[in-house]
Amino acid sequence: MACRSRLAPVLKRVAIPSLRRSVAVINPLVSATRCISSTAPRRFRKSSPRCAGFTTDSYPEIKRDERFAQITNEHVDYFKQLLGKDSAVIDGVTGAAAEDEIEPFNLDWMRKYKGHCKLVLKPGSTEEVSKILKYCNENMLAVVPQGGNTGLVGGSVPVFDEIVVSTSRMNQIRFFDEVTGVLVADAGVVLEVADQFLAEKGYIFPLDLGAKGSCHIGGNVSTNAGGLRLLRYGSLHGTVLGVEAVLPDGTILNDLSRLRKNNTGYDLKQLFIGAEGTIGMITAVSVHCPQRSKAVNVAFLGVESYDKLLQAFREAKTQLGEILSAFELMDSQSQNIYHKVKGNTRPLDGEHPFYCLIETSGSNSEHDSAKLESFLEDLMTKEIVSDGVMAQDETQFKSLWSQREGITETLGHWGGVYKYDVSIPIKEMYQLVEDTRKRLEDAGLKDGTEESPVVDVVGYGHMGDCNLHLNIAVRRYDKKVEEALEPFVYEWISKRNGSISAEHGLGIAKKKYIGYSRNETTVGLMKQIKNLYDPVSAYSFLLPH
Amino acid sequence: MACRSRLAPVLKRVAIPSLRRSVAVINPLVSATRCISSTAPRRFRKSSPRCAGFTTDSYPEIKRDERFAQITNEHVDYFKQLLGKDSAVIDGVTGAAAEDEIEPFNLDWMRKYKGHCKLVLKPGSTEEVSKILKYCNENMLAVVPQGGNTGLVGGSVPVFDEIVVSTSRMNQIRFFDEVTGVLVADAGVVLEVADQFLAEKGYIFPLDLGAKGSCHIGGNVSTNAGGLRLLRYGSLHGTVLGVEAVLPDGTILNDLSRLRKNNTGYDLKQLFIGAEGTIGMITAVSVHCPQRSKAVNVAFLGVESYDKLLQAFREAKTQLGEILSAFELMDSQSQNIYHKVKGNTRPLDGEHPFYCLIETSGSNSEHDSAKLESFLEDLMTKEIVSDGVMAQDETQFKSLWSQREGITETLGHWGGVYKYDVSIPIKEMYQLVEDTRKRLEDAGLKDGTEESPVVDVVGYGHMGDCNLHLNIAVRRYDKKVEEALEPFVYEWISKRNGSISAEHGLGIAKKKYIGYSRNETTVGLMKQIKNLYDPVSAYSFLLPH
């Protein structure tokens, strides 16, 4: 069996008998950091050509609520006195701080949304957050809570002159129980820091995503982030045991339970998971962390059709069962772009209409490898997959994952990307990509030439969670493309009872489209909740009101 | 190696080399029904000596809210017309139904709580539930939603003359997706029926409990039931994807999402999970069901101290990892009572201060057995456990499980049981049992004689979830025992930030004790929610108001 330089093609039909010798098990402590360097978002890039200017320009229909006060020097003095040290207040109001210092808080990492904020506060404790919010509430000052500012829908940056309340100085791990795996930590702890802390104890944070090097766990919980481990460890609604949050009026909700079971009344913390900071600011979380797997394996497969991909997923669930930790989908278009931009060697010979990345995590490397090999042999025998490789060392492990995780970065190569993060019933999931591609071709917006605005329409995502990332790589942002995409995409999803935001949230980007995924009654009940916690709208307006 | 008649002592030190030959894998489709016959609660027993009479007698401090109307013949006529058929209305108001027919709905299965209900409605659809609640709301008629009536805290039966709205006729499975495992079903589907349906498809309901033969899945979700599978599959807050509920004013909240990810606004359904029917009646649920394991093994071990039990649990998490599906604790007192009442042969020689039952579930029986054997060998070598057996066939599997599941039933043998279902930080968990035992001994209420009111104080439960069942078996209910127990037990738990109700809920039994597990702010916020959904208190009063 000939080996190529980067990845050994262990799954060629002829190679099956030798599979057992070519398996490598990756140290999970190393592999867990795989995505940091390649895909962690940079906080901001100066003079990026992609910056769309102020959000107020791109969303002219959103008007500042004039009931909110303008920030005065007196307000700034109060905050400086409260927080006690200069570094906790970035003050552009009196001109003490330059615009450059404020920009990282005004601008999201994609440089798509930019606010006019002039004051950033960095409280060091829950009590300080409480005093800030109480004061803002009483003085009609609008605020935006901000974690690592890695959100993708403009929910973490101001639009007008809202005060940014940053969790960056609240970054302590408060408690960890080595028997139960319960972690209690400040909202501002960076996800990767939490995960590294847990790795030393033999545990893992039940959430993993590309931005882990920057994002804060409080922001993760506020956004109800999904990410790469949801298939295995479930959603944050199940793994978050407790939340400490400050309500708009300054009330501290201390619900930092360390217990897996506590049936004493309504589970209020659930409201704050995924509320995007609109009804309170999360200041700490308590999380049930699973045992870290000793063995992690990964395979990368080529598949001839979406139907076969569905079969492969069903078989993976049956045959890999409890060790299956990721089943990621990539179409050929996404891989073509990735390789065009990166110039890398492809892991498989030739092109396949679909690819999937399958990861297993378990407690016994020998058992896991045996299961994965037997599964792959079975898929080959049944002709469900056409070709495949399995990582044999850490480099290959990272390389295979980068085929999936590197897509996001490379799509922007030509100028811009229209991004849709959606959930669709699994059987119809990929059809959205095909229908969108056809629609753009029919409209003459994608004709293969260098002049056409659309480079390609690609689909990838977390197949295991029915979570598709539909991305349209473009040479330039173009009104005609936008008009072809919206509301088409949302209507398509709505007809199939899908979700227009699977894991990114609504933010400002999707706020007005909530009706495509939630009926009028439900939206009305959400408004009730918003009104209950924030009757004077002291917060920004991330949800319908 | 000598084998006893029922269970082979495969874990005797001398027997370790032969372990591999003595392993049996149980058919999960069979084993899943293990608890039905032995511990499924009987709905009611006539002339039981344990019946405490009407709840109004045992809780004289609870007064009927006189704002609620008395049920008239006119009301009954409306319901008869609405529901269209006689069998859907059990009418004791006009005397059409005898008391006997109503009693099963008035009385909880423990015969501890008994109401004065005279009207039972059995709607056949969500629309009918909506019309019933709207009418009741407008006419100030109090209602109590009821599922299988297997609750343990008096939350599912009326106290006064509330109308029972039963889910028993809403028992259809609406949808199942064989690729994703998403099940949508009416609230009144019996848990066991749902699980058997899923078993045929290779899936499992992510919840298992003793009452599965009677309880309804809508009631399970309303109570946020925990049970035996929480350790493996997590809480219902994570596995329930959607809820359809009717609010007190008749509004239908249709949030029956079939998607694992849907971040479009507040996750309102979470409020209904564990709300015990106080803010709405769940009429259907959507659940993400895991793959059913092909192999299930069980071991039963004797341990010399609670510290060693903690070590065993930590090792089980590390070594069994992804296949660990139960880690149940039993103290010697609970086992002594079980064997005294049942007269069974004990699975292990002699007595041990503690016992644990460890279950594994996985996709490959050979791998699972190897892991479990290696784990048990390691525990024996490290002297963490003293003795143990492993089930070798289905009979032994059931027999070992009955050591744990049969406790509840046998405790009542002498007359009555004081039951506490609590969560406590794991290191201190068992201390509560010892402190309670000492307290009752010191008070002269447990002296080993036949005259003493207390037979014994036992502890057992779901160690993996820090969920202890503290039970006091008594010869008679005695005010002195009650005074020694309460508020002592609640104060003890409160000091350690535990929960006074881990999985049973508050109901009427623990309503007034909520302050021991939730602070004033949190309770205040819960009242806000109750008031938001049920401002005219058209519902019963299961939560503080």
Boltz contact constraints between the chains, C-beta under 6 A:
constraints:
  - contact:
      token1: [A, 179]
      token2: [B, 314]
      max_distance: 6.0
  - contact:
      token1: [A, 179]
      token2: [B, 426]
      max_distance: 6.0
  - contact:
      token1: [A, 180]
      token2: [B, 426]
      max_distance: 6.0
  - contact:
      token1: [A, 224]
      token2: [B, 263]
      max_distance: 6.0
  - contact:
      token1: [A, 226]
      token2: [B, 261]
      max_distance: 6.0
  - contact:
      token1: [A, 234]
      token2: [B, 234]
      max_distance: 6.0
  - contact:
      token1: [A, 234]
      token2: [B, 238]
      max_distance: 6.0
  - contact:
      token1: [A, 235]
      token2: [B, 238]
      max_distance: 6.0
  - contact:
      token1: [A, 237]
      token2: [B, 237]
      max_distance: 6.0
  - contact:
      token1: [A, 237]
      token2: [B, 238]
      max_distance: 6.0
  - contact:
      token1: [A, 238]
      token2: [B, 234]
      max_distance: 6.0
  - contact:
      token1: [A, 238]
      token2: [B, 235]
      max_distance: 6.0
  - contact:
      token1: [A, 238]
      token2: [B, 237]
      max_distance: 6.0
  - contact:
      token1: [A, 238]
      token2: [B, 238]
      max_distance: 6.0
  - contact:
      token1: [A, 255]
      token2: [B, 522]
      max_distance: 6.0
  - contact:
      token1: [A, 259]
      token2: [B, 423]
      max_distance: 6.0
  - contact:
      token1: [A, 259]
      token2: [B, 466]
      max_distance: 6.0
  - contact:
      token1: [A, 259]
      token2: [B, 499]
      max_distance: 6.0
  - contact:
      token1: [A, 260]
      token2: [B, 465]
      max_distance: 6.0
  - contact:
      token1: [A, 261]
      token2: [B, 226]
      max_distance: 6.0
  - contact:
      token1: [A, 261]
      token2: [B, 423]
      max_distance: 6.0
  - contact:
      token1: [A, 261]
      token2: [B, 465]
      max_distance: 6.0
  - contact:
      token1: [A, 261]
      token2: [B, 467]
      max_distance: 6.0
  - contact:
      token1: [A, 261]
      token2: [B, 502]
      max_distance: 6.0
  - contact:
      token1: [A, 261]
      token2: [B, 503]
      max_distance: 6.0
  - contact:
      token1: [A, 262]
      token2: [B, 423]
      max_distance: 6.0
  - contact:
      token1: [A, 262]
      token2: [B, 499]
      max_distance: 6.0
  - contact:
      token1: [A, 263]
      token2: [B, 224]
      max_distance: 6.0
  - contact:
      token1: [A, 263]
      token2: [B, 274]
      max_distance: 6.0
  - contact:
      token1: [A, 263]
      token2: [B, 501]
      max_distance: 6.0
  - contact:
      token1: [A, 263]
      token2: [B, 503]
      max_distance: 6.0
  - contact:
      token1: [A, 263]
      token2: [B, 505]
      max_distance: 6.0
  - contact:
      token1: [A, 264]
      token2: [B, 499]
      max_distance: 6.0
  - contact:
      token1: [A, 264]
      token2: [B, 501]
      max_distance: 6.0
  - contact:
      token1: [A, 264]
      token2: [B, 506]
      max_distance: 6.0
  - contact:
      token1: [A, 264]
      token2: [B, 514]
      max_distance: 6.0
  - contact:
      token1: [A, 264]
      token2: [B, 517]
      max_distance: 6.0
  - contact:
      token1: [A, 264]
      token2: [B, 518]
      max_distance: 6.0
  - contact:
      token1: [A, 265]
      token2: [B, 514]
      max_distance: 6.0
  - contact:
      token1: [A, 265]
      token2: [B, 518]
      max_distance: 6.0
  - contact:
      token1: [A, 265]
      token2: [B, 526]
      max_distance: 6.0
  - contact:
      token1: [A, 266]
      token2: [B, 271]
      max_distance: 6.0
  - contact:
      token1: [A, 266]
      token2: [B, 275]
      max_distance: 6.0
  - contact:
      token1: [A, 266]
      token2: [B, 526]
      max_distance: 6.0
  - contact:
      token1: [A, 266]
      token2: [B, 529]
      max_distance: 6.0
  - contact:
      token1: [A, 267]
      token2: [B, 270]
      max_distance: 6.0
  - contact:
      token1: [A, 267]
      token2: [B, 274]
      max_distance: 6.0
  - contact:
      token1: [A, 268]
      token2: [B, 525]
      max_distance: 6.0
  - contact:
      token1: [A, 270]
      token2: [B, 267]
      max_distance: 6.0
  - contact:
      token1: [A, 270]
      token2: [B, 270]
      max_distance: 6.0
  - contact:
      token1: [A, 271]
      token2: [B, 266]
      max_distance: 6.0
  - contact:
      token1: [A, 274]
      token2: [B, 263]
      max_distance: 6.0
  - contact:
      token1: [A, 274]
      token2: [B, 267]
      max_distance: 6.0
  - contact:
      token1: [A, 275]
      token2: [B, 266]
      max_distance: 6.0
  - contact:
      token1: [A, 291]
      token2: [B, 317]
      max_distance: 6.0
  - contact:
      token1: [A, 291]
      token2: [B, 321]
      max_distance: 6.0
  - contact:
      token1: [A, 314]
      token2: [B, 179]
      max_distance: 6.0
  - contact:
      token1: [A, 317]
      token2: [B, 291]
      max_distance: 6.0
  - contact:
      token1: [A, 321]
      token2: [B, 291]
      max_distance: 6.0
  - contact:
      token1: [A, 321]
      token2: [B, 363]
      max_distance: 6.0
  - contact:
      token1: [A, 322]
      token2: [B, 322]
      max_distance: 6.0
  - contact:
      token1: [A, 322]
      token2: [B, 323]
      max_distance: 6.0
  - contact:
      token1: [A, 322]
      token2: [B, 362]
      max_distance: 6.0
  - contact:
      token1: [A, 323]
      token2: [B, 322]
      max_distance: 6.0
  - contact:
      token1: [A, 362]
      token2: [B, 322]
      max_distance: 6.0
  - contact:
      token1: [A, 363]
      token2: [B, 321]
      max_distance: 6.0
  - contact:
      token1: [A, 367]
      token2: [B, 367]
      max_distance: 6.0
  - contact:
      token1: [A, 423]
      token2: [B, 259]
      max_distance: 6.0
  - contact:
      token1: [A, 423]
      token2: [B, 261]
      max_distance: 6.0
  - contact:
      token1: [A, 423]
      token2: [B, 262]
      max_distance: 6.0
  - contact:
      token1: [A, 426]
      token2: [B, 179]
      max_distance: 6.0
  - contact:
      token1: [A, 426]
      token2: [B, 180]
      max_distance: 6.0
  - contact:
      token1: [A, 465]
      token2: [B, 260]
      max_distance: 6.0
  - contact:
      token1: [A, 465]
      token2: [B, 261]
      max_distance: 6.0
  - contact:
      token1: [A, 467]
      token2: [B, 261]
      max_distance: 6.0
  - contact:
      token1: [A, 499]
      token2: [B, 259]
      max_distance: 6.0
  - contact:
      token1: [A, 499]
      token2: [B, 262]
      max_distance: 6.0
  - contact:
      token1: [A, 499]
      token2: [B, 264]
      max_distance: 6.0
  - contact:
      token1: [A, 501]
      token2: [B, 263]
      max_distance: 6.0
  - contact:
      token1: [A, 501]
      token2: [B, 264]
      max_distance: 6.0
  - contact:
      token1: [A, 502]
      token2: [B, 261]
      max_distance: 6.0
  - contact:
      token1: [A, 503]
      token2: [B, 261]
      max_distance: 6.0
  - contact:
      token1: [A, 503]
      token2: [B, 263]
      max_distance: 6.0
  - contact:
      token1: [A, 505]
      token2: [B, 263]
      max_distance: 6.0
  - contact:
      token1: [A, 506]
      token2: [B, 264]
      max_distance: 6.0
  - contact:
      token1: [A, 514]
      token2: [B, 264]
      max_distance: 6.0
  - contact:
      token1: [A, 514]
      token2: [B, 265]
      max_distance: 6.0
  - contact:
      token1: [A, 517]
      token2: [B, 264]
      max_distance: 6.0
  - contact:
      token1: [A, 518]
      token2: [B, 264]
      max_distance: 6.0
  - contact:
      token1: [A, 518]
      token2: [B, 265]
      max_distance: 6.0
  - contact:
      token1: [A, 522]
      token2: [B, 255]
      max_distance: 6.0
  - contact:
      token1: [A, 525]
      token2: [B, 268]
      max_distance: 6.0
  - contact:
      token1: [A, 526]
      token2: [B, 265]
      max_distance: 6.0
  - contact:
      token1: [A, 526]
      token2: [B, 266]
      max_distance: 6.0
  - contact:
      token1: [A, 529]
      token2: [B, 266]
      max_distance: 6.0
